[in-house]
Amino acid sequence: MIQFLWGAIAALCAIAAAFFFKFWRQTRDVLFVGFALGFGTFALHWIALGLLHPGNETRHYLFFVRLLAFIFILGGVAGKNRPSAPSRHG
């Protein structure tokens, strides 16, 4: 039963990644690409957890994948909040 739920979570994360990727293609906003990469990485994490089914003593290695996903999301937020370069049109 738990593998079914992990698969459902992976599918939902992949759908969210596809939506954010679509929004990024329309706007070219760095926030959307950060969220798309983050949710795509979350989907990979849940797929790996369901397929590998690691024991409790090795499960923490898969959490580095989740850390990478959060870094992608934080990078998108930081990129969105970065001040833009001043315009050269006098």
mmCIF file of the C-alpha atoms, coordinates in Angstrom:
data_MODEL
# 
_entry.id   MODEL 
# 
loop_
_atom_site.group_PDB 
_atom_site.id 
_atom_site.type_symbol 
_atom_site.label_atom_id 
_atom_site.label_alt_id 
_atom_site.label_comp_id 
_atom_site.label_asym_id 
_atom_site.label_entity_id 
_atom_site.label_seq_id 
_atom_site.pdbx_PDB_ins_code 
_atom_site.Cartn_x 
_atom_site.Cartn_y 
_atom_site.Cartn_z 
_atom_site.occupancy 
_atom_site.B_iso_or_equiv 
_atom_site.pdbx_formal_charge 
_atom_site.auth_seq_id 
_atom_site.auth_comp_id 
_atom_site.auth_asym_id 
_atom_site.auth_atom_id 
_atom_site.pdbx_PDB_model_num 
ATOM 1  C CA . MET A 1 1  ? 0.000  0.000  0.000   1.00 0.00 ? 1  MET A CA 1 
ATOM 2  C CA . ILE A 1 2  ? 2.805  2.418  0.819   1.00 0.00 ? 2  ILE A CA 1 
ATOM 3  C CA . GLN A 1 3  ? 4.375  1.967  -2.638  1.00 0.00 ? 3  GLN A CA 1 
ATOM 4  C CA . PHE A 1 4  ? 1.029  2.918  -4.188  1.00 0.00 ? 4  PHE A CA 1 
ATOM 5  C CA . LEU A 1 5  ? 0.961  6.142  -2.181  1.00 0.00 ? 5  LEU A CA 1 
ATOM 6  C CA . TRP A 1 6  ? 4.576  6.928  -3.072  1.00 0.00 ? 6  TRP A CA 1 
ATOM 7  C CA . GLY A 1 7  ? 3.686  6.384  -6.725  1.00 0.00 ? 7  GLY A CA 1 
ATOM 8  C CA . ALA A 1 8  ? 0.696  8.715  -6.425  1.00 0.00 ? 8  ALA A CA 1 
ATOM 9  C CA . ILE A 1 9  ? 2.865  11.384 -4.806  1.00 0.00 ? 9  ILE A CA 1 
ATOM 10 C CA . ALA A 1 10 ? 5.477  10.942 -7.555  1.00 0.00 ? 10 ALA A CA 1 
ATOM 11 C CA . ALA A 1 11 ? 2.797  11.336 -10.239 1.00 0.00 ? 11 ALA A CA 1 
ATOM 12 C CA . LEU A 1 12 ? 1.425  14.477 -8.617  1.00 0.00 ? 12 LEU A CA 1 
ATOM 13 C CA . CYS A 1 13 ? 4.916  15.959 -8.307  1.00 0.00 ? 13 CYS A CA 1 
ATOM 14 C CA . ALA A 1 14 ? 5.539  15.216 -11.978 1.00 0.00 ? 14 ALA A CA 1 
ATOM 15 C CA . ILE A 1 15 ? 2.271  16.923 -12.921 1.00 0.00 ? 15 ILE A CA 1 
ATOM 16 C CA . ALA A 1 16 ? 3.219  19.978 -10.859 1.00 0.00 ? 16 ALA A CA 1 
ATOM 17 C CA . ALA A 1 17 ? 6.629  20.034 -12.557 1.00 0.00 ? 17 ALA A CA 1 
ATOM 18 C CA . ALA A 1 18 ? 4.955  19.909 -15.979 1.00 0.00 ? 18 ALA A CA 1 
ATOM 19 C CA . PHE A 1 19 ? 2.684  22.831 -15.097 1.00 0.00 ? 19 PHE A CA 1 
ATOM 20 C CA . PHE A 1 20 ? 5.557  24.941 -13.792 1.00 0.00 ? 20 PHE A CA 1 
ATOM 21 C CA . PHE A 1 21 ? 7.601  24.095 -16.891 1.00 0.00 ? 21 PHE A CA 1 
ATOM 22 C CA . LYS A 1 22 ? 4.683  25.235 -19.069 1.00 0.00 ? 22 LYS A CA 1 
ATOM 23 C CA . PHE A 1 23 ? 4.463  28.510 -17.137 1.00 0.00 ? 23 PHE A CA 1 
ATOM 24 C CA . TRP A 1 24 ? 8.224  28.970 -17.496 1.00 0.00 ? 24 TRP A CA 1 
ATOM 25 C CA . ARG A 1 25 ? 7.999  28.512 -21.281 1.00 0.00 ? 25 ARG A CA 1 
ATOM 26 C CA . GLN A 1 26 ? 5.341  31.227 -21.419 1.00 0.00 ? 26 GLN A CA 1 
ATOM 27 C CA . THR A 1 27 ? 7.024  33.765 -19.148 1.00 0.00 ? 27 THR A CA 1 
ATOM 28 C CA . ARG A 1 28 ? 10.735 32.800 -18.976 1.00 0.00 ? 28 ARG A CA 1 
ATOM 29 C CA . ASP A 1 29 ? 10.556 33.598 -15.263 1.00 0.00 ? 29 ASP A CA 1 
ATOM 30 C CA . VAL A 1 30 ? 13.329 31.973 -13.222 1.00 0.00 ? 30 VAL A CA 1 
ATOM 31 C CA . LEU A 1 31 ? 10.907 31.258 -10.364 1.00 0.00 ? 31 LEU A CA 1 
ATOM 32 C CA . PHE A 1 32 ? 8.928  28.813 -12.505 1.00 0.00 ? 32 PHE A CA 1 
ATOM 33 C CA . VAL A 1 33 ? 11.997 26.942 -13.711 1.00 0.00 ? 33 VAL A CA 1 
ATOM 34 C CA . GLY A 1 34 ? 13.153 26.596 -10.093 1.00 0.00 ? 34 GLY A CA 1 
ATOM 35 C CA . PHE A 1 35 ? 9.818  25.129 -9.086  1.00 0.00 ? 35 PHE A CA 1 
ATOM 36 C CA . ALA A 1 36 ? 9.737  22.851 -12.159 1.00 0.00 ? 36 ALA A CA 1 
ATOM 37 C CA . LEU A 1 37 ? 13.186 21.465 -11.363 1.00 0.00 ? 37 LEU A CA 1 
ATOM 38 C CA . GLY A 1 38 ? 12.298 21.155 -7.682  1.00 0.00 ? 38 GLY A CA 1 
ATOM 39 C CA . PHE A 1 39 ? 9.086  19.222 -8.234  1.00 0.00 ? 39 PHE A CA 1 
ATOM 40 C CA . GLY A 1 40 ? 10.737 17.081 -10.902 1.00 0.00 ? 40 GLY A CA 1 
ATOM 41 C CA . THR A 1 41 ? 13.428 16.185 -8.400  1.00 0.00 ? 41 THR A CA 1 
ATOM 42 C CA . PHE A 1 42 ? 10.764 15.426 -5.777  1.00 0.00 ? 42 PHE A CA 1 
ATOM 43 C CA . ALA A 1 43 ? 9.133  13.054 -8.271  1.00 0.00 ? 43 ALA A CA 1 
ATOM 44 C CA . LEU A 1 44 ? 12.463 11.294 -8.800  1.00 0.00 ? 44 LEU A CA 1 
ATOM 45 C CA . HIS A 1 45 ? 12.878 10.985 -5.040  1.00 0.00 ? 45 HIS A CA 1 
ATOM 46 C CA . TRP A 1 46 ? 9.488  9.309  -4.572  1.00 0.00 ? 46 TRP A CA 1 
ATOM 47 C CA . ILE A 1 47 ? 10.082 6.991  -7.525  1.00 0.00 ? 47 ILE A CA 1 
ATOM 48 C CA . ALA A 1 48 ? 13.471 5.959  -6.153  1.00 0.00 ? 48 ALA A CA 1 
ATOM 49 C CA . LEU A 1 49 ? 11.991 5.422  -2.707  1.00 0.00 ? 49 LEU A CA 1 
ATOM 50 C CA . GLY A 1 50 ? 9.280  3.181  -4.132  1.00 0.00 ? 50 GLY A CA 1 
ATOM 51 C CA . LEU A 1 51 ? 11.555 1.172  -6.405  1.00 0.00 ? 51 LEU A CA 1 
ATOM 52 C CA . LEU A 1 52 ? 14.601 0.793  -4.174  1.00 0.00 ? 52 LEU A CA 1 
ATOM 53 C CA . HIS A 1 53 ? 12.690 0.443  -0.901  1.00 0.00 ? 53 HIS A CA 1 
ATOM 54 C CA . PRO A 1 54 ? 15.792 1.135  1.214   1.00 0.00 ? 54 PRO A CA 1 
ATOM 55 C CA . GLY A 1 55 ? 16.068 0.059  4.802   1.00 0.00 ? 55 GLY A CA 1 
ATOM 56 C CA . ASN A 1 56 ? 15.862 2.527  7.657   1.00 0.00 ? 56 ASN A CA 1 
ATOM 57 C CA . GLU A 1 57 ? 19.651 2.716  7.946   1.00 0.00 ? 57 GLU A CA 1 
ATOM 58 C CA . THR A 1 58 ? 20.140 3.764  4.284   1.00 0.00 ? 58 THR A CA 1 
ATOM 59 C CA . ARG A 1 59 ? 17.004 5.813  3.667   1.00 0.00 ? 59 ARG A CA 1 
ATOM 60 C CA . HIS A 1 60 ? 18.768 9.054  4.607   1.00 0.00 ? 60 HIS A CA 1 
ATOM 61 C CA . TYR A 1 61 ? 20.826 8.899  1.393   1.00 0.00 ? 61 TYR A CA 1 
ATOM 62 C CA . LEU A 1 62 ? 17.680 9.518  -0.624  1.00 0.00 ? 62 LEU A CA 1 
ATOM 63 C CA . PHE A 1 63 ? 16.999 12.630 1.393   1.00 0.00 ? 63 PHE A CA 1 
ATOM 64 C CA . PHE A 1 64 ? 19.958 14.283 -0.340  1.00 0.00 ? 64 PHE A CA 1 
ATOM 65 C CA . VAL A 1 65 ? 17.787 14.202 -3.462  1.00 0.00 ? 65 VAL A CA 1 
ATOM 66 C CA . ARG A 1 66 ? 15.094 16.075 -1.537  1.00 0.00 ? 66 ARG A CA 1 
ATOM 67 C CA . LEU A 1 67 ? 17.719 18.550 -0.365  1.00 0.00 ? 67 LEU A CA 1 
ATOM 68 C CA . LEU A 1 68 ? 18.635 19.154 -4.008  1.00 0.00 ? 68 LEU A CA 1 
ATOM 69 C CA . ALA A 1 69 ? 14.960 19.788 -4.795  1.00 0.00 ? 69 ALA A CA 1 
ATOM 70 C CA . PHE A 1 70 ? 14.715 22.374 -2.041  1.00 0.00 ? 70 PHE A CA 1 
ATOM 71 C CA . ILE A 1 71 ? 17.904 24.016 -3.302  1.00 0.00 ? 71 ILE A CA 1 
ATOM 72 C CA . PHE A 1 72 ? 16.326 24.296 -6.776  1.00 0.00 ? 72 PHE A CA 1 
ATOM 73 C CA . ILE A 1 73 ? 13.238 25.946 -5.286  1.00 0.00 ? 73 ILE A CA 1 
ATOM 74 C CA . LEU A 1 74 ? 15.280 28.315 -3.133  1.00 0.00 ? 74 LEU A CA 1 
ATOM 75 C CA . GLY A 1 75 ? 17.414 29.170 -6.153  1.00 0.00 ? 75 GLY A CA 1 
ATOM 76 C CA . GLY A 1 76 ? 14.279 30.074 -8.105  1.00 0.00 ? 76 GLY A CA 1 
ATOM 77 C CA . VAL A 1 77 ? 13.024 32.283 -5.290  1.00 0.00 ? 77 VAL A CA 1 
ATOM 78 C CA . ALA A 1 78 ? 16.435 33.942 -4.906  1.00 0.00 ? 78 ALA A CA 1 
ATOM 79 C CA . GLY A 1 79 ? 16.651 34.486 -8.655  1.00 0.00 ? 79 GLY A CA 1 
ATOM 80 C CA . LYS A 1 80 ? 13.200 36.076 -8.675  1.00 0.00 ? 80 LYS A CA 1 
ATOM 81 C CA . ASN A 1 81 ? 14.144 38.431 -5.842  1.00 0.00 ? 81 ASN A CA 1 
ATOM 82 C CA . ARG A 1 82 ? 17.503 39.382 -7.317  1.00 0.00 ? 82 ARG A CA 1 
ATOM 83 C CA . PRO A 1 83 ? 17.549 43.049 -8.370  1.00 0.00 ? 83 PRO A CA 1 
ATOM 84 C CA . SER A 1 84 ? 17.547 43.475 -12.115 1.00 0.00 ? 84 SER A CA 1 
ATOM 85 C CA . ALA A 1 85 ? 20.391 45.192 -13.928 1.00 0.00 ? 85 ALA A CA 1 
ATOM 86 C CA . PRO A 1 86 ? 19.856 48.904 -14.604 1.00 0.00 ? 86 PRO A CA 1 
ATOM 87 C CA . SER A 1 87 ? 18.764 49.773 -18.092 1.00 0.00 ? 87 SER A CA 1 
ATOM 88 C CA . ARG A 1 88 ? 21.354 51.241 -20.480 1.00 0.00 ? 88 ARG A CA 1 
ATOM 89 C CA . HIS A 1 89 ? 18.794 53.338 -22.317 1.00 0.00 ? 89 HIS A CA 1 
ATOM 90 C CA . GLY A 1 90 ? 19.792 56.719 -20.958 1.00 0.00 ? 90 GLY A CA 1 
# 
